[in-house]
Amino acid sequence: MKNIVETQAHRNKPQAVAEENWLLPAVNVLELRDAYLIEADMPGVSREGLEVTLEEHTLTLTGRRDAARLPGNPVYVESKPAGFRRVFEIDPTVDGGKISARLEQGLLTVHLPKAERLQPRKIAVTG
């Protein structure tokens, strides 16, 4: 995880962002041969409520869960509207122009490809 480090950059953001109480989604950070993956649990967050941004070398994952629409008269409800947020400092070796994200069943997966010049490659031997 030396190339992807969680940061406290959100504390330097505008007042409106800093005042909100954020839930920290559980994350896994994985290194593959040609990329890094960040998996973040964001239950109840839809694509419309999700924002993934890269500003210089700061990757921010922000998700909003709206109030659940429950059929009938709820007797007991623990799931409440909430905001999720994690901020990571990304190493310059990540190709920022090729970052992609996917949300499936509350799991956000962010694919951070390594720059091609850093990826291992096989060199053909001739002669």
C-alpha positions in Angstrom: 0.0 0.0 0.0 3.0 2.3 -0.3 1.7 3.8 -3.6 -1.8 4.4 -2.3 -2.0 6.1 1.1 -5.1 7.3 2.9 -4.9 11.0 3.6 -6.7 13.5 5.8 -7.0 16.0 2.8 -10.8 16.3 3.4 -10.0 18.4 6.5 -8.6 21.1 4.1 -11.8 21.2 2.0 -14.4 23.9 2.1 -16.4 24.3 5.4 -19.6 22.7 4.1 -17.7 19.4 3.4 -15.7 19.5 6.7 -18.8 19.9 8.8 -20.7 16.9 7.5 -20.4 13.7 9.5 -19.0 11.0 7.1 -19.0 7.3 7.5 -15.7 5.7 6.5 -16.5 2.8 4.2 -14.4 -0.3 4.8 -11.9 -0.7 2.0 -9.5 -3.2 0.5 -6.5 -2.0 -1.4 -4.9 -4.6 -3.7 -1.9 -4.5 -6.0 -2.1 -6.5 -9.2 0.7 -6.9 -11.8 -0.5 -3.9 -13.9 -2.8 -2.0 -11.6 -4.1 -1.3 -8.1 -7.7 -1.9 -7.0 -9.6 -0.2 -4.3 -12.8 -1.9 -3.1 -15.0 0.2 -0.9 -18.2 -1.0 0.9 -21.0 1.6 0.3 -24.3 -0.2 1.1 -27.4 1.5 -0.2 -25.5 4.0 -2.4 -26.7 4.2 -6.0 -24.7 5.4 -9.0 -26.5 8.7 -8.9 -25.3 9.2 -5.2 -21.7 8.3 -6.0 -18.8 10.5 -6.9 -15.2 9.5 -7.6 -12.8 12.3 -8.3 -9.1 12.7 -8.9 -7.6 16.1 -8.2 -3.8 16.1 -8.8 -2.8 13.0 -6.8 -5.8 12.9 -4.5 -8.5 10.3 -5.1 -11.8 11.0 -3.3 -14.6 8.5 -3.0 -17.9 10.0 -1.9 -21.3 8.3 -1.7 -24.7 9.3 -0.4 -27.3 6.8 0.8 -30.9 8.2 0.7 -33.6 7.1 3.1 -34.9 3.7 2.3 -38.4 3.5 0.8 -40.0 0.8 2.8 -43.4 -0.7 2.0 -45.9 -0.6 4.7 -45.5 1.0 8.2 -41.9 0.5 9.5 -41.7 -0.8 13.1 -38.0 -0.6 13.5 -35.4 0.9 11.1 -31.6 1.0 11.5 -30.6 2.1 8.0 -30.6 5.8 7.8 -29.5 8.3 5.2 -25.7 8.7 5.3 -22.7 10.0 3.5 -19.6 7.9 2.9 -16.2 9.4 2.2 -12.6 8.1 1.9 -9.6 10.1 0.5 -6.4 8.6 -0.8 -3.1 10.0 -2.0 -2.2 8.3 -5.3 1.3 7.7 -6.4 2.3 9.5 -9.6 3.0 6.0 -11.2 -0.8 5.6 -11.5 -2.1 6.5 -15.0 -4.8 9.0 -13.9 -6.4 9.2 -17.3 -7.3 5.5 -17.3 -8.8 5.2 -13.8 -12.3 3.5 -13.9 -14.9 2.7 -11.3 -17.8 0.2 -11.0 -20.5 -0.1 -8.4 -22.2 -3.5 -7.9 -24.4 -4.4 -5.0 -23.0 -1.8 -2.7 -19.3 -2.5 -3.6 -17.4 0.2 -5.3 -14.4 -1.1 -7.2 -11.9 1.5 -8.5 -9.3 0.3 -11.0 -6.1 2.3 -11.0 -3.8 1.2 -13.9 -0.1 1.6 -13.5 1.7 3.7 -16.1 2.8 1.5 -19.0 6.4 2.4 -18.5 6.3 0.8 -15.1 4.6 -2.4 -16.1 6.7 -5.5 -16.5 7.2 -6.6 -20.1 8.8 -9.4 -21.8 11.7 -8.6 -24.1 12.2 -10.8 -27.2 15.7 -12.2 -27.7 16.9 -12.6 -31.3 19.9 -14.1 -32.9 
